[in-house]
Amino acid sequence: MSLTLTVLPWVTGIFFVAMLLAAWRLAIGPSLPDRILALDTLYIVGVAVVVMAGMAWSSRDWFEVALLVGLLGFIGTVVMSRYLARGDIVE
């Protein structure tokens, strides 16, 4: 068994804990910026989980999915931050 397949279950567990903590902050966050940051953290950890799935199943298609999720997460964070700062998305 390779080192990658040995380490992946441990890393998956750590990422699951990170997602739980970010979801907790998203749910109870005292302010809107905290919630936006928690959602961004969920996107980042989601990208990491998708990359790990690609490594575990030796498929390059998962890396394209990770790029798409990362792009959508970035755009979502920018839109929410802009709405928070200006009160409207489009000038």
N, C-alpha and C positions, 0 to 999 in steps of 0.2 A: 504494500500500500504506500502510495506516495505521501510526501509531507503535506502537500496541498489538501488532499482528501482527509488527512488527519486533523488539520487545523481548521478547516471550513466549518465543522459543527460548532466549535468553540466560538469562532468569530460570529457565526450566525446568532448564537445566544447573546453575545455582547451587543450586537446590533439590535436584537429584539428588545433588550433592556433599554437601549438608547431611544428606540422608537416609543416605548412605553413612557419614558420620562418626558420626551418631547410632546407626546399626546396629552400627558397630564398638564404640562405647562400650557398647551393650547386650550385645554378645557378650563383651567382655573386662572390663567394669566391675569395679573391684576390690571394690566393696561393693554391697549391694542398693539403697541409696538412689540410687547412680549409675545403676543399671540402670532404676530407676523413672523417673528424670529423663530418661534417654535415650528410653524408650518414650513419655513425654509429648512430648518433642521430635519424635518420629516422627509422633505424632498431629497436632501443630500444623503441621508441614510438609505432612502429607497433606491437611489442610484447605486449605492454601494452594494445593496442586497441583490440588485439585478446583475451587477458585474460579477458578484460571487456565484450567482446561478449560472452565468455564462462560463465561469471557470469550472464549476462542478460538472456541467454537462458538456463541456468542450464544444461549445457552439458560439460562433461569431455573431449570430443574429442577436443575441442578448445584449451585445455591446452597442448595437444600433438603437435598441430599445432604451438603454441607459442614456445615450445621448439625447434621445427625444424627451425622456422624463426630465433630464437636467435642463434642457432648453425651456420646457414648459414651466418648470419650477422657477427658473430665473425670471422669465417673463411675468409669472404670477407675483413674485416678490416685488418686482419693480412696479407693477401696476398697483398693488396694495400699498406700497410705500408712498407712491405718488398721490394716491387718493388720501392717505393719511396726512400728508404734508400740505396739499393744496385744496382738498375738499372736492376735487373733481379730477377725472382721468385725462380728458382731452382739453387742451387749452382753447 
